Amino acid sequence: MRYGVLLLLAACLLACSEADPIQPPEEVPVPEPRPAKIEEMRVVKISGDQAARVPPPEVAGLTIRAVVGQDGWTSEPLVARIEVVQPGGLQALHADDSVYVPKGTLVHWLLDDGAGRLFASTTATDDTATTVNRWAPGTKAGRFRARAGRLVGTEIVYDAEFELEVLPGPPVRIYLLQ
């Protein structure tokens, strides 16, 4: 009987030694960060909708100051950010995803005719994927748009739109001397 128990114990040990040892769970590899493809990006407006007065013309050698400042640019910049989105959708990817917007990504701008001018037609993002442009209103009162977008293939796709309004300045009387 003693030998029977020992034999049974030896058989169990032998069976256990031939079985696969317990393997630790496989580690899921963390993907390396990669720059987003242009198709995975969208330009989003942060701030910049604004209204400015048309500067009045020069009267009798005196220049009347405009609301836009001495340099002609408004004090409120047009601010946009590039966000990473899922391909084919507009939902933003989760913050823990390893896709990022590279610093220096270009944003292209377009201003409606008659609205004035933009400081730059193309700007680059900083390390927070944000870009800034400036607007100098024209002399024609009205509502206008500035748009910001990205180059996809050979076409510029405008994602963000800013509302700009040029307000008329004070009325001016002109007297003709005869």
C-alpha positions, 0 to 999 in steps of 0.5 A, a space after each residue: 500500500 505504501 508503494 501504491 501511494 508513492 507510485 500514485 504521487 510519482 505519476 502525478 508529479 510526472 504528469 504535472 512536469 509534462 504539462 505546459 507551465 503557467 505562462 504570464 499574460 502577454 503584454 499588449 504593445 503600446 503603439 508608438 506615437 505617430 503624426 496624424 495624416 491630413 485626412 485625420 485632421 480638422 481645423 476648428 475655430 477657437 476665437 476671432 468672430 468680430 466687428 470693426 469700424 471702417 476708418 474714415 478718410 483723411 480730412 483736412 490733413 488730419 487722420 482720424 483714428 480708427 477702432 482697428 488701431 494705428 497699424 490697421 489690424 484689429 486687436 482680436 486675432 483669428 485663432 484656430 486649432 487642428 484636432 485629430 478626428 477618426 477617419 470619415 467621422 467628426 468625433 475626436 479621438 481619445 486623448 490616450 491615442 498615440 496620434 498627434 498633430 505635428 508642430 508646423 502643420 500648415 493652415 490655409 486661410 481665405 478671406 471674402 472679397 472686399 473684407 480687407 486683408 489677412 496678415 498671412 494666407 498660410 500659417 503654421 501650428 505651434 506645439 499645441 496645434 494652435 495657429 493665429 492670423 490677423 485681420 485688417 478690415 477693408 473700407 466697405 461695410 458689410 458681413 464677411 467670412 474668413 475661412 481656415 483649412 488644410 490641403 488634402 491632396 491638391 484641394 484646400 478643404 476649409 473646416 473653420 469659418 469666422 464671422 467678420 463684420 465691417 461697420 460703417 464709420 461716422 458720417 462725414 460731410 464734404 463742403 465744396 468751396 466755390 
